Amino acid sequence: DQDGHEVSFGLEWFKNLRQEYMNDGQLDMFMQEYCNSIQPGDPVFESEDLKTYADFRIAKGQVEIQKREDGPWVPCQTFLGVDPSTRQHERADWCVLMPVAVDDGGTIYQLPYKRERYGRDVHRIVAEIFDLDSMYNFTKVAVEVVGAQDYIMGELQRQMAVRNRYFSVAEQQSKKGKDSKIFSLQPRFKSGKLMLNPSAVELVHELIHYG
């Protein structure tokens, strides 16, 4: 029972998903996410690993990152990840539009992002994507597609023709659960290859208390 609604899944789906987690050596994550088995232990993300960069700017249509104050400005390519949710109720998942910049060395810099409950207002989600692209000039936009969320892809394609503004769009399909995807960020943070925007206070809090 979740939020007053009974939710059930097929046994075959459950077994196949469990096997996928086992193949990845992540059965504990499966137990936490799908079996409500909370395992006490160390936090996934340590605060000292969640490093921030100094600043970013847009110069001649390109995002540049300053890792440290008074340091050089590094030109980057930019990408957008779209994790949609078209559920309507007040406890629905957030729809997240996460732009990032990537330098030539492969370091990823999180840029100011959008997180709202848009419900089924696909037109608004797509409009936000175009607004962000006007600012950051994305090399590619990746949209996670699950079920009815493929409507976003169709509306994106239609709006590109209407606006005569085109960018590369890719469907992102993931069979892994939320825990698995989030935990995979830990090595990047640990190695300093993923850095947060200084304004991402809420995101830092959520990462530290995740699990």
Secondary structure, 3 states (H helix, E strand, C coil): CECCECCCCCHHHHHHHHHHHHHCCCHHHHHHHHCCCCCCCCCCCCHHHCCECCEEEEECCEEEEECCCCCCEEECEEEEEEECCCCCCCCCCCEEEEEEEECCCCCEEECCCEEECCCCCHHHHHHHHHHHHHHHCCCEEEEECCHHHHHHHHHHHHHHHHHCCCCEEEEECCCCCHHHHHHCCHHHHHHCCEEECCCCHHHHHHHHCCC
